[in-house]
Amino acid sequence: MMEQVLFRALTDDHRRCDSLLAAAETATTGKDWAAIVREIEAVREAVERHFQFEDQVLFPQLEALVPMAGGPAGVMRMEHQQIRQLMTELANAAQMQDKETCVGTFETLHMMTQQHNAKEEAILYPMADNVLQGQAESMAATLAEY
């Protein structure tokens, strides 16, 4: 059985981003808006780093070897944009200390990211490990440096 180096690295990164999102949401139960803003910024940075790796490294290499991967990768890129927009709305709501908007946006983000991650983990990551075998280790290292 082939080792799933990319799958493991990318799903571990999903879990790290999920954990940061949960921590930011938990912070909104308090009243320290400076801390809430910092937590949300930490999530945004982690998620953006993950998206940039996928958009600039993983997906282009995958599409070069498996042109049909362009369909699923295109959907993922579109969802990246939607999640980025929600992260911006969340950051703006936190800056304005709008707890109600924060709570609603967190709910939407959790739902979207769970669905998004499930699709990547079911389709693109296994495909990447299969076709990028010779590059998996170096790509996983690149993700860690991104």
C-alpha positions in Angstrom: 0.0 0.0 0.0 1.3 3.4 -1.0 2.0 5.9 1.8 -0.3 8.9 1.5 2.3 11.6 2.3 0.3 14.5 0.7 -3.0 13.3 2.0 -1.6 13.2 5.6 0.1 16.5 5.4 -2.9 18.3 3.8 -5.5 16.7 6.1 -3.3 17.5 9.2 -3.3 21.1 7.9 -7.1 21.1 7.6 -7.3 19.9 11.2 -4.9 22.7 12.3 -7.1 25.3 10.5 -10.2 23.8 12.0 -8.7 24.0 15.5 -7.8 27.7 15.0 -11.3 28.4 13.7 -12.8 26.7 16.8 -10.5 28.7 19.1 -11.5 31.9 17.4 -15.2 31.0 17.8 -14.6 30.2 21.5 -13.0 33.6 22.0 -16.2 35.3 21.0 -17.9 34.0 24.1 -15.8 36.6 26.0 -15.6 40.3 25.7 -12.0 40.8 24.8 -12.4 42.0 21.3 -8.7 42.6 20.8 -8.1 38.9 21.5 -11.0 37.9 19.3 -9.6 40.0 16.4 -6.1 38.3 17.0 -7.7 34.8 16.9 -9.6 35.5 13.7 -6.4 36.9 12.1 -4.6 33.7 13.1 -7.3 31.7 11.3 -7.2 33.9 8.2 -3.4 33.5 7.9 -3.5 29.7 8.3 -6.3 29.3 5.9 -4.8 31.6 3.3 -1.4 29.8 3.6 -3.2 26.5 3.0 -5.2 27.9 0.0 -2.2 29.5 -1.6 -0.3 26.1 -1.4 -3.2 24.4 -3.1 -3.9 27.1 -5.7 -0.2 27.8 -6.6 1.5 24.4 -6.1 -0.8 21.4 -5.7 -3.6 22.1 -8.1 -1.4 23.3 -11.0 0.9 20.2 -10.7 -2.1 17.9 -10.5 -3.9 19.5 -13.5 -0.7 19.2 -15.6 -0.7 15.5 -15.1 -4.4 14.8 -14.9 -6.3 17.4 -17.0 -9.7 16.1 -15.7 -8.6 17.3 -12.2 -9.2 20.8 -13.5 -13.0 20.4 -12.8 -12.7 19.5 -9.1 -9.8 21.9 -8.6 -11.8 24.7 -10.2 -14.6 24.1 -7.8 -12.2 24.1 -4.9 -10.7 27.5 -6.1 -14.2 28.9 -6.3 -14.9 27.7 -2.7 -11.5 29.2 -1.6 -12.8 32.6 -2.8 -16.1 32.1 -0.9 -14.3 31.1 2.3 -11.9 34.1 1.9 -15.0 36.4 1.6 -16.5 34.9 4.7 -13.2 35.3 6.6 -13.2 39.0 5.6 -16.8 39.5 6.8 -15.9 37.8 10.1 -12.8 40.0 10.6 -14.9 43.1 9.8 -17.6 42.0 12.2 -15.0 41.5 15.0 -13.5 44.9 14.3 -16.9 46.4 14.8 -17.5 44.2 17.9 -20.6 42.7 16.2 -21.1 39.5 18.1 -24.3 38.4 16.3 -22.7 38.7 12.9 -19.6 36.8 14.2 -21.7 34.0 15.5 -23.6 33.6 12.3 -20.5 33.8 10.1 -18.7 31.2 12.2 -21.7 28.8 11.7 -21.5 29.4 7.9 -17.7 29.0 7.9 -17.8 25.7 9.9 -20.4 24.3 7.5 -18.5 25.4 4.3 -15.1 24.3 5.5 -16.3 20.9 6.6 -17.9 20.3 3.2 -15.0 21.7 1.3 -12.4 19.7 3.3 -14.4 16.5 2.8 -14.4 16.9 -1.0 -10.7 17.6 -1.1 -10.0 14.6 1.1 -12.2 12.3 -0.9 -11.1 13.3 -4.4 -8.1 15.6 -4.9 -5.8 14.5 -2.1 -5.9 10.8 -3.0 -5.5 11.6 -6.6 -2.5 13.8 -5.8 -0.8 11.1 -3.8 -1.4 8.7 -6.7 0.0 10.8 -9.5 2.5 13.0 -7.7 4.3 10.1 -5.9 7.8 11.2 -6.8 7.1 14.7 -5.6 5.0 14.0 -2.5 7.7 14.3 0.1 9.0 17.6 -1.3 5.5 19.0 -1.8 4.6 18.1 1.8 7.8 19.9 2.9 6.8 22.9 0.8 3.4 23.0 2.6 5.2 23.1 5.9 7.2 26.1 4.7 4.4 28.0 3.1 
